[in-house]
Amino acid sequence: MVDNHIRLTYNEIHKLIGAASAKIQKEFAPDVLIAIGSVPIMVSPVAYLPMIILSTRRRVSGIDYDGAGV
């Protein structure tokens, strides 16, 4: 069945985010990272996975997911 979806493994996602992280740091060097999702992280953390991986790679602390104060 052809559904036009792109299927990525967890390792592929990490590699893509790693490449994006290096580019973001080199070109922009942001002080703040913001993830916007439509569902609270407790319900669907998958929507926030790229930001979680990105913030971990950049060693960001004091992350607040939807006011949960994580």
Residue frames as qw, qx, qy, qz and C-alpha x, y, z in Angstrom:
[[0.000, 0.889, 0.458, 0.000, 0.00, 0.00, 0.00],
 [0.410, 0.272, -0.003, 0.871, 1.43, 3.36, -1.01],
 [0.260, -0.819, -0.490, 0.148, 0.57, 6.07, 1.51],
 [0.330, 0.753, -0.028, 0.568, 3.18, 8.78, 0.69],
 [0.565, -0.818, 0.091, -0.049, 4.48, 8.78, 4.27],
 [0.422, 0.614, -0.591, 0.309, 8.16, 8.97, 5.12],
 [0.878, -0.459, -0.131, -0.029, 9.14, 6.36, 7.66],
 [0.256, 0.707, -0.529, 0.394, 12.24, 7.10, 9.74],
 [0.757, -0.244, -0.541, 0.274, 13.97, 5.04, 12.40],
 [0.476, -0.859, -0.107, 0.155, 14.83, 6.54, 15.77],
 [0.646, -0.320, 0.259, 0.642, 18.52, 6.56, 14.75],
 [0.362, 0.466, 0.433, 0.681, 17.72, 8.38, 11.51],
 [0.199, -0.910, -0.291, -0.217, 15.79, 11.01, 13.47],
 [0.607, -0.692, 0.057, 0.388, 18.76, 11.48, 15.80],
 [0.588, 0.000, 0.364, 0.722, 21.14, 11.90, 12.85],
 [0.166, 0.686, 0.424, 0.567, 18.88, 14.45, 11.16],
 [0.362, -0.913, -0.176, -0.063, 18.43, 16.43, 14.36],
 [0.690, -0.454, 0.145, 0.544, 22.18, 16.25, 15.03],
 [0.455, 0.274, 0.374, 0.760, 22.88, 17.79, 11.62],
 [0.083, -0.818, -0.357, -0.442, 20.22, 20.44, 12.20],
 [0.580, -0.769, -0.142, 0.229, 21.60, 21.16, 15.68],
 [0.617, -0.220, 0.207, 0.727, 25.07, 21.88, 14.35],
 [0.244, 0.474, 0.422, 0.734, 23.68, 24.12, 11.61],
 [0.296, -0.861, -0.352, -0.216, 21.39, 25.99, 14.01],
 [0.621, -0.660, -0.039, 0.421, 24.24, 26.58, 16.47],
 [0.548, -0.042, 0.304, 0.778, 26.62, 27.73, 13.73],
 [0.142, 0.468, 0.453, 0.745, 24.21, 30.00, 11.85],
 [0.329, -0.732, -0.309, -0.510, 21.93, 31.34, 14.59],
 [0.361, 0.073, -0.667, 0.647, 23.30, 30.47, 18.07],
 [0.427, -0.621, -0.320, -0.574, 19.88, 30.94, 19.72],
 [0.069, -0.322, 0.644, -0.690, 19.54, 31.68, 23.41],
 [0.580, 0.075, 0.532, -0.612, 16.05, 30.16, 23.58],
 [0.147, -0.015, -0.899, -0.412, 14.45, 27.08, 22.03],
 [0.534, 0.115, 0.355, -0.759, 10.67, 26.91, 21.81],
 [0.023, -0.109, -0.952, -0.285, 8.60, 23.85, 20.92],
 [0.502, 0.102, 0.137, -0.848, 4.98, 24.45, 20.03],
 [0.100, -0.089, -0.974, -0.183, 2.61, 21.51, 20.04],
 [0.491, -0.293, -0.275, -0.773, -1.12, 21.04, 20.05],
 [0.837, -0.354, -0.394, -0.140, -1.21, 18.29, 22.67],
 [0.456, -0.786, 0.376, -0.182, 0.26, 18.31, 26.22],
 [0.291, 0.542, -0.788, 0.021, 3.53, 16.36, 26.45],
 [0.421, -0.164, 0.806, -0.382, 1.96, 13.98, 28.97],
 [0.778, 0.376, 0.321, -0.389, -0.53, 12.91, 26.28],
 [0.846, 0.495, 0.115, 0.160, 1.74, 12.76, 23.24],
 [0.443, -0.721, 0.309, 0.434, 5.48, 13.25, 23.87],
 [0.674, 0.213, 0.519, 0.481, 6.20, 12.18, 20.26],
 [0.269, 0.899, 0.260, 0.226, 5.12, 15.62, 19.05],
 [0.221, -0.948, 0.227, -0.006, 7.92, 17.14, 21.15],
 [0.925, -0.135, 0.189, 0.301, 10.59, 14.52, 20.41],
 [0.613, 0.558, 0.013, 0.560, 12.65, 16.68, 18.02],
 [0.108, -0.846, 0.176, -0.492, 12.87, 19.52, 20.56],
 [0.808, -0.555, 0.192, -0.049, 13.69, 17.13, 23.39],
 [0.888, 0.097, 0.133, 0.429, 16.55, 15.63, 21.36],
 [0.378, 0.718, -0.008, 0.584, 17.74, 19.07, 20.20],
 [0.351, -0.840, 0.176, -0.374, 17.74, 20.50, 23.73],
 [0.898, -0.377, 0.187, 0.129, 19.59, 17.44, 25.03],
 [0.777, 0.340, 0.087, 0.522, 22.25, 17.79, 22.33],
 [0.178, 0.729, -0.081, 0.656, 22.68, 21.48, 23.19],
 [0.472, -0.184, -0.655, 0.560, 22.67, 20.62, 26.93],
 [0.248, -0.487, -0.080, -0.834, 19.83, 22.99, 27.68],
 [0.238, -0.228, -0.831, 0.448, 18.62, 22.92, 31.28],
 [0.167, 0.325, 0.417, -0.832, 15.50, 24.23, 32.96],
 [0.173, -0.131, -0.712, -0.668, 13.16, 22.96, 30.27],
 [0.383, 0.219, 0.546, -0.712, 9.48, 23.63, 30.85],
 [0.059, -0.159, -0.858, -0.485, 7.07, 21.44, 28.90],
 [0.335, -0.546, -0.554, -0.532, 3.62, 23.02, 28.80],
 [0.364, -0.653, 0.198, -0.634, 4.08, 24.55, 32.22],
 [0.914, -0.268, -0.304, -0.026, 4.89, 21.18, 33.79],
 [0.259, -0.865, 0.403, -0.150, 8.22, 22.53, 35.07],
 [0.989, 0.019, 0.001, 0.145, 10.18, 19.43, 34.01]]
